[in-house]
Amino acid sequence: MTPAVNLAQKAGITYQLHEYQHNPAAASYGEEAAEALGADVKQVFKTLLVAIEGDQKRLAVAVVPVAGLLNVKLMATALRCKKVVMADPKAAQRSSGYLVGGISPLGQKKLLPTIIDSSAENFETIYMSAGRRGLEIEMSSRDLQALTSATLADISR
């Protein structure tokens, strides 16, 4: 299993795994997951890494609905810094240990500052990558927050 699933198992939280056949031609990994699961795109979340002050060695994690976009100004405010930019995909992969399109907020190589969009509280459970393309994990946002030491904030538009 993936480090994300192993972390959830070790923590003893309630979660569900959902596997689907990933289409390499899919334009959006998150939208593909929502469609495959028959889930609302507002309930399926994507994991994005950002570089704090543009420094590709100082990364943070944003967890936002696939229906929205990350607002980098709001993300910077949530992180209490001047600005953030999207992390280079290679830096994101190196830091997280996951491939782009399968980056999970759970079980990354090291625990990074993590912000979950506050819209996650609108759902009993949310879906996110379980660490590889075609595998999603469903859990409560409270459990995700506890496992990642995350903060909730309005970071999407």
N, C-alpha and C positions, 0 to 999 in steps of 0.2 A: 504494500500500500504506500501511499505518498506520505511525506512528513506532515502534511495538513491533517490527514485522516488519523495518523498515529497520535498527533497532539490531542485531537478531539477524543479519541479512545482513552488515552491516558488520563485526561481530565474527567472522564466519566460523565460528560454532558450528553444530552439527548440530541441526536442529529440523524439525518437521513442522507444516504448517498444516491445520486441519480446519474446513471451512465447513459450516454447516447453516442451515436456514430458521428464523429466530427467530420465535417466536409472541409477539406483543405482549401476549397475555392470560396468559402464563406467570407463575405465582406466584413462582417463584424462578429467576433467570437461571442460577445455577450448577447447580441440579438439572436444568434444561432442557438445559443443555450436556452434562451427564453422560449423560442419557437419549439425546440425539441422537447422541452419540459411542459409546454402548454401553460407557461406561467406569465404573469403580467410583467412587462419590461420594467415596471417601477419596483418590482419585488426581487428582480435579479440584479445583483451588484457586480461591478467590475473593480479590479484592483489595479490602481495606477501608482507608479512610483514617481516622485518628484525630487528634484535637486534643490536643496535649501541654499538660497543666495546664489544659485547657479553652480554650486560646487558638486560635481558628479560623485564625490566621495562622501558627501553628507546627504543622505537620502531619507525620505519619509514616505509613508504609505497613505494613499487616499482610497477610500472605499465608497464608490458612488453608484447610483442606479444606472443601468445600461441605457435607460431612456433619456438620461441627461448628460451633461458635459461637466467636467471639473472646472470650477471657477478658481483660477490660480490666485486671484487677489484674496478671495475668501479663505483659501487654503493657507496662504501666507499669514493671514490674520489669525487663523486657528493655531498655527504653529508659532505665533509671536515672532515672526521674522519679517524682513522688508519685502522679499519676493521669493517665489519659487518658479522653476521652469520644469517642464517634463524631463524626466531622467532619460538619458541615452538608453536605448533598448539593451545594449550589451552590458551597461552598468547595472541596469535593473535585473538582468538575468544573473550576473555575477553575484550581486548582493543577495538576491532572494533564493537562488538555487533552482529556480523554475524557468521554463521557457516562456517567452512572451505569448500571450493567449491562454496560458495555463498558470499564471502567477496567482497564488492564493495569498490572502492576508495572514493565513495560518501556517505555522511551521517553516517560516523563512529561516535562512542561515543564522541571522541575528535579528533580535527584536528591534525594530525601527519605530520612531514616533509614528503613531497611526491615528488617523482621523476618519471616522465613519460619518457619512452624511446623515443628518438627523432624521431624514425621511424614513430611515430603516425602522424607526419606532412605530411607524404606521402599520406595520405588519407583525403578525404573531411570529412568523419565521421569514428569513430571507435566504436567498440562494447566492452562492459565490463559488468561484473555482475551488476545486479540491486539490489542485496541484498539477493537473494535466488537462490538455484539451479533451473535451468529451466527458469530463467527470466534474460534477457539481456537488457541493455539500450544502445541506439545508439545516439551519439552526436559528435560534433566537438571536436577535441583535445584542441582547444582554450577554449571552454566552460568548459571542464574538468579541464583544467589548472586554469581557473579563479575560479571555484567552490572549488578547493582543495588547492589553493595557491601553486600549484606545480611548479617545475622547470623541464625543458626539458634537457635531457642529454643522451649520448650513454651509456646505461647500460645493453644491452643484447648482446648475441653472438649467 
